[in-house]
Amino acid sequence: MPKGYIIGHFKVNDPETYKEYIERDTPILLGMGANFIVRGGQNEIVEGATHDRHVVIEFPSYDAALKAYHDPDYQQVAEIRRRSADSTIIVVEGAE
């Protein structure tokens, strides 16, 4: 079964508030089987346009990734992200 991924692209507007989001979302997502593959770090946009911070979170399946994103506890914490950053979030199925 292919793995599932949540991919996020962010422009952080309020770093202190965004830090609270990271502190609170991490245990929720880890508890749902998340494995953070990419979380910030050095990057260079070599083609096209996107935000400046990138996150890739791996889950055991596409359904698990969707379930994690829609989880009420996560959605409550996601409000902190929405207040502190512009973001694009994608849930995608991995290759087999």
N, CA, C and O atoms as a DFTB+ gen file, in Angstrom:
384 C
 N C O
     1  1       0.842      -1.177       0.000
     2  2       0.000       0.000       0.000
     3  2       0.888       1.242       0.000
     4  3       1.818       1.329       0.803
     5  1       0.622       2.200      -0.882
     6  2       1.438       3.424      -0.915
     7  2       1.270       4.247       0.363
     8  3       0.208       4.254       0.985
     9  1       2.322       4.922       0.726
    10  2       2.271       5.828       1.870
    11  2       1.523       7.091       1.472
    12  3       1.300       7.348       0.289
    13  1       1.142       7.868       2.460
    14  2       0.494       9.155       2.231
    15  2       1.362      10.262       2.785
    16  3       2.143      10.050       3.713
    17  1       1.224      11.434       2.216
    18  2       2.056      12.571       2.616
    19  2       1.216      13.828       2.769
    20  3       0.307      14.086       1.981
    21  1       1.532      14.594       3.783
    22  2       1.044      15.968       3.880
    23  2       2.232      16.833       3.514
    24  3       3.300      16.734       4.118
    25  1       2.035      17.681       2.521
    26  2       3.083      18.595       2.068
    27  2       2.584      20.010       2.325
    28  3       1.484      20.376       1.914
    29  1       3.392      20.787       2.999
    30  2       3.021      22.164       3.308
    31  2       4.072      23.137       2.839
    32  3       5.273      22.875       2.920
    33  1       3.601      24.265       2.346
    34  2       4.467      25.379       1.954
    35  2       3.973      26.598       2.736
    36  3       2.782      26.909       2.722
    37  1       4.892      27.284       3.416
    38  2       4.504      28.343       4.341
    39  2       5.315      29.619       4.157
    40  3       6.492      29.592       3.797
    41  1       4.647      30.726       4.414
    42  2       5.325      32.013       4.601
    43  2       4.955      32.441       6.013
    44  3       3.822      32.853       6.265
    45  1       5.891      32.346       6.918
    46  2       5.641      32.646       8.322
    47  2       5.639      34.158       8.517
    48  3       6.616      34.840       8.206
    49  1       4.533      34.664       9.034
    50  2       4.387      36.100       9.274
    51  2       4.606      36.474      10.735
    52  3       4.949      37.616      11.041
    53  1       4.411      35.525      11.628
    54  2       4.562      35.756      13.068
    55  2       5.341      34.571      13.653
    56  3       4.733      33.593      14.089
    57  1       6.679      34.645      13.667
    58  2       7.503      33.510      14.091
    59  2       7.214      32.997      15.501
    60  3       7.256      31.788      15.728
    61  1       6.927      33.874      16.439
    62  2       6.679      33.424      17.816
    63  2       5.397      32.601      17.907
    64  3       5.368      31.566      18.572
    65  1       4.350      33.055      17.248
    66  2       3.092      32.308      17.254
    67  2       3.247      31.012      16.472
    68  3       2.701      29.983      16.870
    69  1       3.978      31.046      15.373
    70  2       4.195      29.842      14.563
    71  2       4.963      28.794      15.377
    72  3       4.724      27.595      15.229
    73  1       5.875      29.240      16.224
    74  2       6.620      28.319      17.081
    75  2       5.658      27.559      17.997
    76  3       5.848      26.368      18.244
    77  1       4.633      28.239      18.498
    78  2       3.622      27.569      19.323
    79  2       2.893      26.497      18.512
    80  3       2.610      25.413      19.023
    81  1       2.591      26.796      17.260
    82  2       1.945      25.811      16.379
    83  2       2.804      24.552      16.266
    84  3       2.300      23.439      16.418
    85  1       4.090      24.728      16.003
    86  2       4.992      23.578      15.864
    87  2       5.042      22.758      17.158
    88  3       5.000      21.529      17.121
    89  1       5.130      23.442      18.291
    90  2       5.197      22.746      19.579
    91  2       3.930      21.943      19.846
    92  3       3.992      20.881      20.465
    93  1       2.788      22.434      19.389
    94  2       1.515      21.755      19.681
    95  2       1.109      20.754      18.610
    96  3       0.446      19.764      18.919
    97  1       1.491      20.988      17.362
    98  2       1.063      20.048      16.309
    99  2       1.921      18.786      16.293
   100  3       1.431      17.716      15.931
   101  1       3.172      18.891      16.673
   102  2       4.094      17.759      16.574
   103  2       3.610      16.531      17.349
   104  3       3.555      15.448      16.766
   105  1       3.258      16.645      18.633
   106  2       2.821      15.438      19.336
   107  2       1.520      14.857      18.781
   108  3       1.331      13.641      18.798
   109  1       0.632      15.705      18.297
   110  2      -0.630      15.223      17.722
   111  2      -0.337      14.369      16.494
   112  3      -0.826      13.246      16.378
   113  1       0.471      14.913      15.571
   114  2       0.752      14.200      14.330
   115  2       1.612      12.957      14.565
   116  3       1.378      11.924      13.938
   117  1       2.590      13.042      15.447
   118  2       3.403      11.860      15.758
   119  2       2.530      10.737      16.318
   120  3       2.763       9.563      16.033
   121  1       1.540      11.097      17.105
   122  2       0.632      10.119      17.663
   123  2      -0.237       9.435      16.615
   124  3      -0.827       8.387      16.879
   125  1      -0.316      10.027      15.429
   126  2      -1.087       9.443      14.331
   127  2      -0.187       8.789      13.285
   128  3      -0.621       8.525      12.164
   129  1       1.071       8.527      13.656
   130  2       1.967       7.800      12.766
   131  2       2.808       8.667      11.856
   132  3       3.408       8.157      10.909
   133  1       2.871       9.971      12.113
   134  2       3.641      10.877      11.261
   135  2       5.136      10.631      11.365
   136  3       5.654      10.271      12.422
   137  1       5.818      10.834      10.246
   138  2       7.271      10.841      10.191
   139  2       7.654      12.098       9.419
   140  3       7.392      12.194       8.220
   141  1       8.271      13.061      10.098
   142  2       8.642      14.316       9.442
   143  2       9.865      14.074       8.565
   144  3      10.956      13.811       9.070
   145  1       9.678      14.164       7.259
   146  2      10.740      13.954       6.276
   147  2      11.491      15.263       6.029
   148  3      12.721      15.284       5.987
   149  1      10.748      16.338       5.869
   150  2      11.301      17.680       5.656
   151  2      10.563      18.604       6.605
   152  3       9.338      18.550       6.709
   153  1      11.313      19.456       7.300
   154  2      10.677      20.431       8.186
   155  2      11.548      21.675       8.222
   156  3      12.444      21.809       9.056
   157  1      11.262      22.579       7.297
   158  2      12.083      23.776       7.190
   159  2      13.398      23.433       6.520
   160  3      13.434      22.622       5.595
   161  1      14.449      24.028       6.968
   162  2      15.768      23.720       6.424
   163  2      16.094      24.536       5.187
   164  3      15.258      25.253       4.637
   165  1      17.308      24.400       4.786
   166  2      17.816      25.130       3.631
   167  2      17.073      24.693       2.369
   168  3      16.815      23.505       2.175
   169  1      16.733      25.647       1.521
   170  2      16.085      25.320       0.260
   171  2      16.339      26.425      -0.750
   172  3      16.667      27.557      -0.393
   173  1      16.184      26.079      -1.990
   174  2      16.325      27.042      -3.083
   175  2      15.238      26.750      -4.102
   176  3      15.142      25.638      -4.621
   177  1      14.427      27.746      -4.381
   178  2      13.402      27.592      -5.410
   179  2      14.102      27.744      -6.749
   180  3      14.590      28.823      -7.085
   181  1      14.147      26.669      -7.506
   182  2      14.880      26.687      -8.766
   183  2      13.958      26.863      -9.976
   184  3      14.430      27.103     -11.087
   185  1      12.651      26.745      -9.761
   186  2      11.706      26.961     -10.853
   187  2      10.328      27.223     -10.247
   188  3       9.918      26.531      -9.315
   189  1       9.627      28.199     -10.762
   190  2       8.290      28.512     -10.274
   191  2       8.332      29.378      -9.030
   192  3       9.361      29.963      -8.694
   193  1       7.195      29.449      -8.352
   194  2       7.072      30.295      -7.163
   195  2       6.337      29.528      -6.077
   196  3       5.408      28.771      -6.358
   197  1       6.758      29.727      -4.841
   198  2       6.104      29.103      -3.690
   199  2       6.475      29.898      -2.446
   200  3       7.209      30.883      -2.534
   201  1       5.977      29.483      -1.302
   202  2       6.378      30.106      -0.045
   203  2       7.801      29.668       0.299
   204  3       8.403      28.877      -0.426
   205  1       8.339      30.187       1.412
   206  2       9.761      29.972       1.699
   207  2      10.061      28.880       2.726
   208  3      11.232      28.591       2.975
   209  1       9.060      28.277       3.319
   210  2       9.282      27.176       4.278
   211  2       8.493      25.967       3.779
   212  3       7.361      26.104       3.316
   213  1       9.103      24.776       3.877
   214  2       8.492      23.582       3.304
   215  2       8.530      22.446       4.323
   216  3       9.500      22.285       5.063
   217  1       7.444      21.660       4.342
   218  2       7.323      20.536       5.258
   219  2       6.762      19.346       4.486
   220  3       5.812      19.496       3.717
   221  1       7.343      18.171       4.688
   222  2       6.819      16.926       4.131
   223  2       6.688      15.951       5.294
   224  3       7.662      15.650       5.983
   225  1       5.457      15.458       5.502
   226  2       5.177      14.531       6.596
   227  2       4.663      13.234       5.984
   228  3       3.689      13.237       5.232
   229  1       5.316      12.136       6.308
   230  2       4.945      10.830       5.777
   231  2       4.020      10.109       6.757
   232  3       4.216      10.165       7.971
   233  1       3.007       9.428       6.208
   234  2       2.074       8.617       6.984
   235  2       2.023       7.221       6.380
   236  3       2.423       7.032       5.232
   237  1       1.536       6.240       7.136
   238  2       1.481       4.870       6.624
   239  2       0.634       4.712       5.357
   240  3       0.864       3.788       4.576
   241  1      -0.351       5.610       5.143
   242  2      -1.215       5.517       3.970
   243  2      -1.800       6.891       3.654
   244  3      -1.734       7.818       4.462
   245  1      -2.371       6.994       2.457
   246  2      -3.062       8.221       2.055
   247  2      -4.221       8.510       3.008
   248  3      -4.411       9.648       3.436
   249  1      -4.995       7.471       3.338
   250  2      -6.124       7.647       4.252
   251  2      -5.661       8.127       5.623
   252  3      -6.328       8.956       6.242
   253  1      -4.535       7.623       6.102
   254  2      -3.998       8.058       7.394
   255  2      -3.593       9.529       7.346
   256  3      -3.788      10.257       8.319
   257  1      -3.032       9.968       6.225
   258  2      -2.650      11.382       6.075
   259  2      -3.891      12.270       6.086
   260  3      -3.913      13.305       6.753
   261  1      -4.924      11.865       5.347
   262  2      -6.175      12.645       5.337
   263  2      -6.806      12.679       6.722
   264  3      -7.270      13.726       7.175
   265  1      -6.822      11.530       7.392
   266  2      -7.397      11.460       8.733
   267  2      -6.651      12.389       9.684
   268  3      -7.273      13.080      10.490
   269  1      -5.324      12.411       9.596
   270  2      -4.524      13.281      10.459
   271  2      -4.847      14.744      10.193
   272  3      -5.023      15.523      11.130
   273  1      -4.924      15.120       8.927
   274  2      -5.216      16.525       8.601
   275  2      -6.593      16.933       9.125
   276  3      -6.746      18.031       9.659
   277  1      -7.575      16.081       8.985
   278  2      -8.952      16.415       9.376
   279  2      -9.253      16.153      10.854
   280  3     -10.354      16.445      11.320
   281  1      -8.291      15.607      11.587
   282  2      -8.485      15.329      12.998
   283  2      -8.873      16.608      13.750
   284  3      -8.222      17.639      13.580
   285  1      -9.918      16.558      14.574
   286  2     -10.362      17.766      15.290
   287  2      -9.284      18.388      16.178
   288  3      -9.187      19.612      16.257
   289  1      -8.476      17.568      16.845
   290  2      -7.405      18.130      17.678
   291  2      -6.385      18.867      16.818
   292  3      -5.929      19.953      17.178
   293  1      -6.026      18.269      15.674
   294  2      -5.086      18.956      14.786
   295  2      -5.709      20.242      14.237
   296  3      -5.053      21.283      14.200
   297  1      -6.954      20.173      13.818
   298  2      -7.599      21.361      13.242
   299  2      -7.666      22.514      14.237
   300  3      -7.560      23.678      13.852
   301  1      -7.841      22.191      15.514
   302  2      -7.837      23.237      16.533
   303  2      -6.471      23.930      16.580
   304  3      -6.391      25.157      16.644
   305  1      -5.405      23.138      16.547
   306  2      -4.045      23.698      16.563
   307  2      -3.739      24.393      15.233
   308  3      -3.005      25.381      15.211
   309  1      -4.285      23.895      14.140
   310  2      -4.038      24.496      12.820
   311  2      -4.503      25.947      12.775
   312  3      -3.992      26.730      11.974
   313  1      -5.456      26.319      13.612
   314  2      -5.892      27.722      13.663
   315  2      -4.737      28.642      14.049
   316  3      -4.674      29.786      13.599
   317  1      -3.829      28.147      14.877
   318  2      -2.643      28.943      15.238
   319  2      -1.805      29.189      13.991
   320  3      -1.340      30.306      13.760
   321  1      -1.608      28.130      13.174
   322  2      -0.855      28.285      11.923
   323  2      -1.539      29.278      10.996
   324  3      -0.881      30.128      10.396
   325  1      -2.839      29.172      10.879
   326  2      -3.577      30.063       9.974
   327  2      -3.451      31.529      10.388
   328  3      -3.491      32.423       9.543
   329  1      -3.298      31.769      11.692
   330  2      -3.117      33.148      12.174
   331  2      -1.690      33.645      11.986
   332  3      -1.463      34.851      11.895
   333  1      -0.730      32.732      11.927
   334  2       0.676      33.146      11.950
   335  2       1.411      32.958      10.622
   336  3       2.557      33.387      10.489
   337  1       0.765      32.319       9.633
   338  2       1.457      32.038       8.370
   339  2       0.460      31.930       7.227
   340  3      -0.695      31.551       7.421
   341  1       0.926      32.269       6.041
   342  2       0.200      31.948       4.815
   343  2       0.646      30.544       4.441
   344  3       1.836      30.235       4.496
   345  1      -0.303      29.689       4.058
   346  2       0.101      28.317       3.794
   347  2      -0.698      27.668       2.678
   348  3      -1.849      28.012       2.410
   349  1      -0.037      26.717       2.044
   350  2      -0.645      25.811       1.083
   351  2      -0.384      24.414       1.614
   352  3       0.762      24.053       1.884
   353  1      -1.447      23.624       1.766
   354  2      -1.327      22.261       2.299
   355  2      -1.877      21.297       1.256
   356  3      -2.959      21.517       0.711
   357  1      -1.143      20.243       0.982
   358  2      -1.534      19.238      -0.004
   359  2      -1.437      17.873       0.666
   360  3      -0.464      17.596       1.367
   361  1      -2.432      17.020       0.460
   362  2      -2.348      15.623       0.879
   363  2      -2.211      14.813      -0.384
   364  3      -3.020      14.953      -1.301
   365  1      -1.185      13.954      -0.450
   366  2      -0.897      13.229      -1.693
   367  2      -0.544      11.774      -1.386
   368  3       0.049      11.466      -0.352
   369  1      -0.920      10.901      -2.296
   370  2      -0.562       9.496      -2.185
   371  2       0.814       9.284      -2.796
   372  3       1.114       9.819      -3.863
   373  1       1.651       8.501      -2.119
   374  2       2.989       8.225      -2.611
   375  2       2.985       7.178      -3.720
   376  3       1.962       6.553      -3.998
   377  1       4.126       7.001      -4.337
   378  2       4.286       5.991      -5.377
   379  2       4.392       4.618      -4.719
   380  3       4.875       4.497      -3.593
   381  1       3.942       3.597      -5.422
   382  2       4.066       2.226      -4.903
   383  2       5.438       1.695      -5.114
   384  3       5.724       0.558      -4.740
